[in-house]
């Protein structure tokens, strides 16, 4: 074995080790990245030849976490790893987005990058090492790659920037971003913040890049040591210079005019397609099939250059807007009458219909990952059906795109959604994209804000979002920053930079850069332009709804919370959950109990306030004992000549004397009550010595006019339970 190692020392003295030559030697390249007890194995392979019909980069990145890495069994019936979790998909996307722009434009062979977490220190966040591992594996292979890159997480903790912080440190961070970069350029940024300024975010990116430069230098040394500085030769494209020139001469000016026409998305696309068809008809019919791939590639290049030049030369965009102009916006709330909250947000040709559902703790998302377990009170789901872009395709299961876009919108809104003691509800936001022409994730943020306010959720502050673009040439010596980009401007441009936030600061960001030499000055300018755009969008949103509803809608189930001593939680739950289950059954409520800060938080959830009050009353009896003057819904358990025993709580019953059944005289209690009847009773008295309960039904009934209390001879009890006799001897009765 030819084992080679390189060590990277972080600013605080922690070390990252890269090792190659020991594991997975049949892959084109493989490394193990180690930090503390955490180890990642990255392996890369590539096909020798490309499929003749492929004219793009077929890259597949997989990130998987092994449960054995942290000494745990996977959940589920099979007890083995299955489909990737959302976290694994999101980590794979981060790596993919940093690597993809760095493969040569004419390299089209399939490339597979697999990163496995094989050992896990419970306090080290492994996703921050995945990009380094993937890039190092490519570096020690002969696969053509214009790297290396690395990724690091930067958090601001107590005012100080920390690179690759631990799980325990993140609890108090107000900035959490992941940055991917080469030794020269930023490639990718994604993260969440607690209303920070544009300058603070830019500073965090700079801190990340300084660390990444060290990682890249170590990979270049590793590459040199294993002799992989020279990559494999390849030839994946056939070219015809005469054909290329013909496409240029026939199509460029007409592409420019179509781009400048300011038409809608579908009309513009149709015009470009018709132009391509016209050119193909100029080619001899017998040559068309053989040259189809080349023609498509050359035409795409001409179309792209024409659109970019139009923007740079004239400052006019595909839909006729200026570089800073936002598309027309219209919003509506409470569109769906049967849901807890809803909103429509439409910006140009992008539209989101978003709903909000409020639930109990039982509805919270359960998280059972290799290193993270717990629950999530707030969740956001994003759906992107094919009809939103006019495509005739079947609806498939949730893909990586949906998970990634939904996560960005989730991170944007998360800091502003009250949780814990401030909000007893589980909150689910669902964004269905009905039209799409750029920035559908940002439409989700805006629609989500409006829908949450429509549901009555007390958002701390409203959030808006915008997607920024960039068209540049000659290493950004000439450039245009675009606000609120279209889908084509994303596809043909050099940057997709999404920024969300409140009036007071940024809450989330996602940036992908496809061009070398983007300076911090341009990034700063883009952030300031994005801020102005966000404020405009927020102003438009506030015209529709400026604050949350004062109360939830009438049909929203209510939650009331009481706090009980920790040592009484067991009594409320009962053996095997018997007591709490019976309370839920009798009151038709849902009850959850959580322990926090040495207190028991009891949430009672029901559509009927009377049911909630009944359940809370029963819980209070268990915790604090029966309270005289309280009204309970009880069940008749036994009948006797002198009255009835009524159970007001599982295991708690009291005597309803015959004289307290009604204002009128009762000769036979069986004529009024039967065993199993549910009746409302009021607790009159709790005997201090015996704890026996004296109940009344009649005090809850209208008192007859001119009623005179009559004295009765005592009715001696015969049979019955001794514990049911009222304290102080036999009860008073009426004369017969």
HELIX and SHEET records of a PDB file:
HELIX    1   1 UNK A   67  UNK A   70  5                                   4    
HELIX    2   2 UNK A   86  UNK A   99  1                                  14    
HELIX    3   3 UNK A  100  UNK A  102  5                                   3    
HELIX    4   4 UNK A  127  UNK A  139  1                                  13    
HELIX    5   5 UNK A  167  UNK A  170  1                                   4    
HELIX    6   6 UNK A  198  UNK A  225  1                                  28    
HELIX    7   7 UNK A  241  UNK A  260  1                                  20    
HELIX    8   8 UNK A  265  UNK A  280  1                                  16    
HELIX    9   9 UNK A  285  UNK A  314  1                                  30    
HELIX   10  10 UNK A  361  UNK A  363  5                                   3    
HELIX   11  11 UNK A  386  UNK A  389  5                                   4    
HELIX   12  12 UNK A  400  UNK A  414  1                                  15    
HELIX   13  13 UNK A  420  UNK A  422  5                                   3    
HELIX   14  14 UNK A  440  UNK A  455  1                                  16    
HELIX   15  15 UNK A  487  UNK A  492  1                                   6    
HELIX   16  16 UNK A  520  UNK A  542  1                                  23    
HELIX   17  17 UNK A  566  UNK A  568  5                                   3    
HELIX   18  18 UNK A  569  UNK A  573  1                                   5    
HELIX   19  19 UNK A  575  UNK A  577  5                                   3    
HELIX   20  20 UNK A  578  UNK A  587  1                                  10    
HELIX   21  21 UNK A  609  UNK A  624  1                                  16    
HELIX   22  22 UNK A  658  UNK A  660  5                                   3    
HELIX   23  23 UNK A  669  UNK A  671  5                                   3    
HELIX   24  24 UNK A  698  UNK A  700  5                                   3    
HELIX   25  25 UNK A  722  UNK A  724  5                                   3    
SHEET    1   A 6 UNK A   4  UNK A   9  0                                        
SHEET    2   A 6 UNK A  15  UNK A  20 -1                                        
SHEET    3   A 6 UNK A  29  UNK A  35 -1                                        
SHEET    4   A 6 UNK A  38  UNK A  46 -1                                        
SHEET    5   A 6 UNK A 111  UNK A 119 -1                                        
SHEET    6   A 6 UNK A  59  UNK A  65  1                                        
SHEET    1   B 8 UNK A 160  UNK A 163  0                                        
SHEET    2   B 8 UNK A 150  UNK A 157 -1                                        
SHEET    3   B 8 UNK A 173  UNK A 181 -1                                        
SHEET    4   B 8 UNK A 186  UNK A 196 -1                                        
SHEET    5   B 8 UNK A 505  UNK A 513 -1                                        
SHEET    6   B 8 UNK A 495  UNK A 502 -1                                        
SHEET    7   B 8 UNK A 464  UNK A 473 -1                                        
SHEET    8   B 8 UNK A 478  UNK A 483 -1                                        
SHEET    1   C 5 UNK A 329  UNK A 333  0                                        
SHEET    2   C 5 UNK A 341  UNK A 347 -1                                        
SHEET    3   C 5 UNK A 350  UNK A 359 -1                                        
SHEET    4   C 5 UNK A 426  UNK A 435 -1                                        
SHEET    5   C 5 UNK A 378  UNK A 384  1                                        
SHEET    1   D 2 UNK A 365  UNK A 368  0                                        
SHEET    2   D 2 UNK A 373  UNK A 376 -1                                        
SHEET    1   E 3 UNK A 558  UNK A 565  0                                        
SHEET    2   E 3 UNK A 599  UNK A 606 -1                                        
SHEET    3   E 3 UNK A 590  UNK A 596 -1                                        
SHEET    1   F 6 UNK A 631  UNK A 640  0                                        
SHEET    2   F 6 UNK A 643  UNK A 649 -1                                        
SHEET    3   F 6 UNK A 652  UNK A 657 -1                                        
SHEET    4   F 6 UNK A 693  UNK A 696  1                                        
SHEET    5   F 6 UNK A 678  UNK A 686 -1                                        
SHEET    6   F 6 UNK A 631  UNK A 640 -1                                        
END                                                                             
